[in-house]
């Protein structure tokens, strides 16, 4: 499990990625709300939760891919 250090305080990386996904999904939700997209969504809470999960997975996959990718020169 990865940990990030903020001034000597170790924080799980998953918590940092989840916070980033939360803020990004909140921003996207506000944009979608202003454009009227939620009028065609059946269940807004379920849509927002799935958007958060997808973003969290994508944000978490990027550092993992960069850390274990073979394309980096050794």
C-alpha positions as a Markdown table, in Angstrom:
| # | Residue | x | y | z |
|---|---|---|---|---|
| 1 | Unk | 0.0 | 0.0 | 0.0 |
| 2 | Unk | 1.3 | 3.4 | -0.9 |
| 3 | Unk | 1.5 | 6.2 | 1.5 |
| 4 | Unk | 2.2 | 9.9 | 0.9 |
| 5 | Unk | 4.1 | 12.1 | 3.4 |
| 6 | Unk | 2.8 | 15.6 | 4.2 |
| 7 | Unk | 5.2 | 17.3 | 6.6 |
| 8 | Unk | 5.9 | 14.0 | 8.3 |
| 9 | Unk | 2.3 | 12.8 | 8.5 |
| 10 | Unk | 1.7 | 9.7 | 6.4 |
| 11 | Unk | -1.6 | 9.6 | 4.6 |
| 12 | Unk | -2.8 | 6.6 | 2.6 |
| 13 | Unk | -2.6 | 7.3 | -1.1 |
| 14 | Unk | -6.1 | 6.0 | -1.7 |
| 15 | Unk | -7.4 | 8.7 | 0.6 |
| 16 | Unk | -5.6 | 11.4 | -1.4 |
| 17 | Unk | -6.9 | 10.0 | -4.7 |
| 18 | Unk | -10.5 | 9.7 | -3.3 |
| 19 | Unk | -10.3 | 13.4 | -2.2 |
| 20 | Unk | -9.2 | 14.4 | -5.7 |
| 21 | Unk | -12.0 | 12.3 | -7.3 |
| 22 | Unk | -14.5 | 13.9 | -4.9 |
| 23 | Unk | -13.6 | 17.5 | -5.8 |
| 24 | Unk | -13.4 | 16.6 | -9.5 |
| 25 | Unk | -16.8 | 14.8 | -9.4 |
| 26 | Unk | -18.3 | 17.8 | -7.5 |
| 27 | Unk | -17.1 | 20.2 | -10.2 |
| 28 | Unk | -18.4 | 17.9 | -13.0 |
| 29 | Unk | -21.7 | 17.6 | -11.1 |
| 30 | Unk | -22.1 | 21.3 | -10.9 |
| 31 | Unk | -21.4 | 21.7 | -14.6 |
| 32 | Unk | -23.9 | 19.0 | -15.5 |
| 33 | Unk | -26.5 | 20.6 | -13.2 |
| 34 | Unk | -26.1 | 24.0 | -14.9 |
| 35 | Unk | -26.4 | 22.5 | -18.4 |
| 36 | Unk | -29.6 | 20.6 | -17.5 |
| 37 | Unk | -28.1 | 17.2 | -18.0 |
| 38 | Unk | -29.7 | 15.8 | -14.9 |
| 39 | Unk | -33.2 | 16.1 | -16.5 |
| 40 | Unk | -32.4 | 13.0 | -18.5 |
| 41 | Unk | -30.8 | 11.1 | -15.6 |
| 42 | Unk | -33.1 | 8.6 | -13.9 |
| 43 | Unk | -31.4 | 8.5 | -10.4 |
| 44 | Unk | -29.1 | 11.5 | -9.7 |
| 45 | Unk | -27.5 | 10.1 | -6.6 |
| 46 | Unk | -26.7 | 6.8 | -8.3 |
| 47 | Unk | -25.2 | 8.7 | -11.2 |
| 48 | Unk | -23.1 | 11.0 | -9.0 |
| 49 | Unk | -21.8 | 8.0 | -7.0 |
| 50 | Unk | -20.9 | 6.1 | -10.2 |
| 51 | Unk | -19.1 | 9.2 | -11.5 |
| 52 | Unk | -17.1 | 9.4 | -8.3 |
| 53 | Unk | -16.2 | 5.7 | -8.4 |
| 54 | Unk | -15.1 | 5.9 | -12.1 |
| 55 | Unk | -13.0 | 9.0 | -11.4 |
| 56 | Unk | -11.4 | 7.4 | -8.3 |
| 57 | Unk | -10.5 | 4.4 | -10.3 |
| 58 | Unk | -9.0 | 6.4 | -13.1 |
| 59 | Unk | -7.1 | 8.7 | -10.8 |
| 60 | Unk | -5.8 | 5.7 | -8.9 |
| 61 | Unk | -4.7 | 3.9 | -12.0 |
| 62 | Unk | -2.6 | 6.7 | -13.3 |
| 63 | Unk | 0.1 | 6.6 | -10.6 |
| 64 | Unk | 0.0 | 2.8 | -10.6 |
| 65 | Unk | 0.6 | 2.7 | -14.3 |
| 66 | Unk | 3.4 | 5.3 | -14.1 |
| 67 | Unk | 5.1 | 3.4 | -11.3 |
| 68 | Unk | 5.0 | 0.0 | -12.9 |
| 69 | Unk | 5.1 | 0.8 | -16.6 |
| 70 | Unk | 8.0 | -0.7 | -18.6 |
| 71 | Unk | 8.2 | 2.4 | -20.9 |
| 72 | Unk | 10.2 | 4.3 | -18.3 |
| 73 | Unk | 14.0 | 4.1 | -18.9 |
| 74 | Unk | 15.9 | 2.3 | -16.2 |
